Amino acid sequence: MSDISSSFPPPGASTALEEGLALTPKFDADGLVTAVATDAKSGDLLMVAHMNAQALANTIATGEAWYYSRSRRKLWKKGETSGHVQRVVELRVDCDQDAVWIRVEQHGEGACHTGRRSCFYRAAPLGQNGAVTLEFRDADQAFDPAKVYK
């Protein structure tokens, strides 16, 4: 991918940011924006990750989801190892352009590196005080991550 990340102008005044048509992402101090991926058909939340300017530019240019791994400190294309690519159907930014929402067609069995369709497979029961024990919800593995990630 060529470096087209510098094509994003800096965010302007809040009116231009909130009502204007220019894509001017408000990257945080680490150069990242939060990216939320949902299934374009079902609306299910699949994952939350981060994008730097290059990941955002690559996503727009290719129509496939790219992210920035904070733990590995590198750019990565979703599915480059697993084959579980996310084809972007729509990309939106929130009102102050510090978060990205991508509606995707998830190719392959799942979006989560644990082998599940979604990264959100546990829930905290509400109405409790003190220590909380998570409950599994829709947590069946869709694929064996040991076979997919080598």
DRENDO-1510 file (C-alpha; in Angstrom, 1 decimal, always signed):
<recs>
REC; n; res; u; v; w
REC; 1; MET; +0.0; +0.0; +0.0 .
REC; 2; SER; +1.2; +3.5; -0.8 .
REC; 3; ASP; +1.3; +6.0; +2.0 .
REC; 4; ILE; -1.9; +8.1; +1.4 .
REC; 5; SER; -2.4; +8.6; +5.1 .
REC; 6; SER; -1.1; +12.2; +4.9 .
REC; 7; SER; -4.2; +13.0; +2.8 .
REC; 8; PHE; -6.2; +13.6; +5.9 .
REC; 9; PRO; -6.3; +17.3; +6.8 .
REC; 10; PRO; -6.1; +18.3; +10.5 .
REC; 11; PRO; -9.5; +18.6; +12.2 .
REC; 12; GLY; -10.9; +22.1; +12.1 .
REC; 13; ALA; -13.3; +24.0; +14.2 .
REC; 14; SER; -16.1; +22.0; +15.7 .
REC; 15; THR; -18.7; +23.3; +13.2 .
REC; 16; ALA; -16.6; +22.2; +10.3 .
REC; 17; LEU; -15.8; +18.9; +12.0 .
REC; 18; GLU; -19.4; +18.1; +12.9 .
REC; 19; GLU; -21.2; +19.5; +9.9 .
REC; 20; GLY; -18.6; +19.6; +7.1 .
REC; 21; LEU; -18.0; +17.0; +4.4 .
REC; 22; ALA; -14.2; +16.7; +4.8 .
REC; 23; LEU; -12.9; +13.6; +6.4 .
REC; 24; THR; -10.7; +15.0; +9.1 .
REC; 25; PRO; -10.2; +12.2; +11.7 .
REC; 26; LYS; -9.3; +13.2; +15.2 .
REC; 27; PHE; -6.5; +10.8; +16.0 .
REC; 28; ASP; -5.6; +10.5; +19.7 .
REC; 29; ALA; -2.1; +11.2; +21.2 .
REC; 30; ASP; -1.0; +7.7; +19.9 .
REC; 31; GLY; -2.3; +8.5; +16.4 .
REC; 32; LEU; -5.3; +6.2; +16.6 .
REC; 33; VAL; -9.1; +6.3; +16.3 .
REC; 34; THR; -11.4; +3.6; +17.7 .
REC; 35; ALA; -12.9; +1.4; +15.0 .
REC; 36; VAL; -16.1; -0.5; +15.6 .
REC; 37; ALA; -17.0; -3.3; +13.1 .
REC; 38; THR; -20.5; -4.6; +12.8 .
REC; 39; ASP; -22.0; -7.3; +10.5 .
REC; 40; ALA; -23.7; -5.4; +7.6 .
REC; 41; LYS; -26.6; -7.8; +7.4 .
REC; 42; SER; -27.4; -8.7; +11.0 .
REC; 43; GLY; -26.1; -5.6; +12.8 .
REC; 44; ASP; -24.2; -7.8; +15.2 .
REC; 45; LEU; -21.2; -6.2; +16.9 .
REC; 46; LEU; -18.1; -8.1; +15.7 .
REC; 47; MET; -15.1; -6.3; +17.1 .
REC; 48; VAL; -13.6; -3.0; +18.3 .
REC; 49; ALA; -10.1; -2.2; +17.3 .
REC; 50; HIS; -8.0; +0.8; +16.4 .
REC; 51; MET; -6.9; +2.5; +13.1 .
REC; 52; ASN; -4.0; +4.8; +12.5 .
REC; 53; ALA; -4.0; +7.1; +9.5 .
REC; 54; GLN; -2.5; +4.4; +7.2 .
REC; 55; ALA; -5.1; +1.7; +8.3 .
REC; 56; LEU; -7.9; +4.1; +7.7 .
REC; 57; ALA; -6.5; +5.1; +4.3 .
REC; 58; ASN; -5.9; +1.5; +3.3 .
REC; 59; THR; -9.5; +0.6; +4.4 .
REC; 60; ILE; -10.9; +3.4; +2.2 .
REC; 61; ALA; -8.7; +2.6; -0.8 .
REC; 62; THR; -9.1; -1.2; -0.8 .
REC; 63; GLY; -12.6; -1.7; +0.6 .
REC; 64; GLU; -11.2; -4.3; +3.1 .
REC; 65; ALA; -10.7; -3.6; +6.8 .
REC; 66; TRP; -7.2; -2.7; +8.0 .
REC; 67; TYR; -6.3; -2.0; +11.6 .
REC; 68; TYR; -3.4; -1.0; +13.8 .
REC; 69; SER; -2.4; -3.5; +16.5 .
REC; 70; ARG; -1.5; -1.7; +19.7 .
REC; 71; SER; +0.1; -4.8; +21.2 .
REC; 72; ARG; +2.2; -5.7; +18.2 .
REC; 73; ARG; +2.7; -2.0; +17.1 .
REC; 74; LYS; +2.0; -2.7; +13.5 .
REC; 75; LEU; -0.5; -2.3; +10.7 .
REC; 76; TRP; -2.5; -5.4; +9.9 .
REC; 77; LYS; -5.1; -6.4; +7.3 .
REC; 78; LYS; -8.0; -8.3; +8.9 .
REC; 79; GLY; -7.8; -11.8; +7.6 .
REC; 80; GLU; -4.2; -11.7; +6.4 .
REC; 81; THR; -3.4; -14.7; +8.6 .
REC; 82; SER; -6.8; -16.4; +9.2 .
REC; 83; GLY; -8.4; -15.7; +5.8 .
REC; 84; HIS; -11.4; -14.2; +7.6 .
REC; 85; VAL; -11.4; -11.0; +5.6 .
REC; 86; GLN; -13.8; -8.1; +6.3 .
REC; 87; ARG; -15.2; -6.5; +3.2 .
REC; 88; VAL; -16.4; -3.0; +4.1 .
REC; 89; VAL; -19.9; -2.1; +3.0 .
REC; 90; GLU; -20.0; +1.3; +4.6 .
REC; 91; LEU; -17.7; +3.4; +6.6 .
REC; 92; ARG; -19.0; +6.2; +8.9 .
REC; 93; VAL; -17.4; +8.6; +11.4 .
REC; 94; ASP; -19.0; +9.9; +14.5 .
REC; 95; CYS; -19.9; +13.5; +15.1 .
REC; 96; ASP; -16.4; +14.7; +16.2 .
REC; 97; GLN; -14.6; +12.2; +14.0 .
REC; 98; ASP; -12.7; +10.4; +16.7 .
REC; 99; ALA; -14.4; +7.0; +16.1 .
REC; 100; VAL; -15.0; +5.0; +12.9 .
REC; 101; TRP; -17.9; +2.6; +12.4 .
REC; 102; ILE; -17.5; +0.0; +9.6 .
REC; 103; ARG; -20.3; -2.2; +8.5 .
REC; 104; VAL; -18.7; -5.3; +7.0 .
REC; 105; GLU; -19.4; -8.6; +5.3 .
REC; 106; GLN; -17.4; -11.0; +7.5 .
REC; 107; HIS; -15.8; -13.7; +5.3 .
REC; 108; GLY; -14.8; -16.8; +7.1 .
REC; 109; GLU; -16.2; -18.3; +10.3 .
REC; 110; GLY; -15.5; -15.4; +12.7 .
REC; 111; ALA; -14.0; -12.1; +13.5 .
REC; 112; CYS; -12.4; -13.0; +16.9 .
REC; 113; HIS; -8.9; -14.5; +17.4 .
REC; 114; THR; -10.4; -16.8; +20.0 .
REC; 115; GLY; -12.4; -18.6; +17.3 .
REC; 116; ARG; -15.7; -17.0; +17.9 .
REC; 117; ARG; -17.9; -15.1; +15.4 .
REC; 118; SER; -17.8; -11.9; +17.6 .
REC; 119; CYS; -15.2; -10.7; +20.2 .
REC; 120; PHE; -18.2; -9.9; +22.5 .
REC; 121; TYR; -19.1; -13.3; +23.8 .
REC; 122; ARG; -19.2; -12.6; +27.5 .
REC; 123; ALA; -21.7; -10.5; +29.5 .
REC; 124; ALA; -21.7; -8.9; +33.0 .
REC; 125; PRO; -24.9; -9.6; +34.8 .
REC; 126; LEU; -26.6; -6.4; +35.9 .
REC; 127; GLY; -27.9; -5.5; +39.4 .
REC; 128; GLN; -25.0; -6.9; +41.3 .
REC; 129; ASN; -22.7; -5.4; +43.9 .
REC; 130; GLY; -19.2; -6.4; +44.5 .
REC; 131; ALA; -17.2; -8.9; +42.4 .
REC; 132; VAL; -18.8; -9.7; +39.1 .
REC; 133; THR; -18.6; -13.0; +37.3 .
REC; 134; LEU; -18.9; -12.9; +33.6 .
REC; 135; GLU; -21.4; -15.1; +31.8 .
REC; 136; PHE; -20.8; -16.7; +28.3 .
REC; 137; ARG; -23.3; -15.6; +25.7 .
REC; 138; ASP; -23.3; -16.8; +22.1 .
REC; 139; ALA; -19.8; -18.2; +22.9 .
REC; 140; ASP; -19.5; -21.3; +20.8 .
REC; 141; GLN; -16.3; -21.4; +18.8 .
REC; 142; ALA; -16.9; -21.1; +15.0 .
REC; 143; PHE; -13.3; -22.2; +14.2 .
REC; 144; ASP; -10.2; -23.6; +15.8 .
REC; 145; PRO; -7.8; -20.7; +16.3 .
REC; 146; ALA; -4.8; -23.1; +16.7 .
REC; 147; LYS; -5.4; -24.3; +13.1 .
REC; 148; VAL; -6.0; -20.8; +11.6 .
REC; 149; TYR; -3.3; -18.8; +13.3 .
REC; 150; LYS; +0.1; -20.3; +12.9 .
</recs>
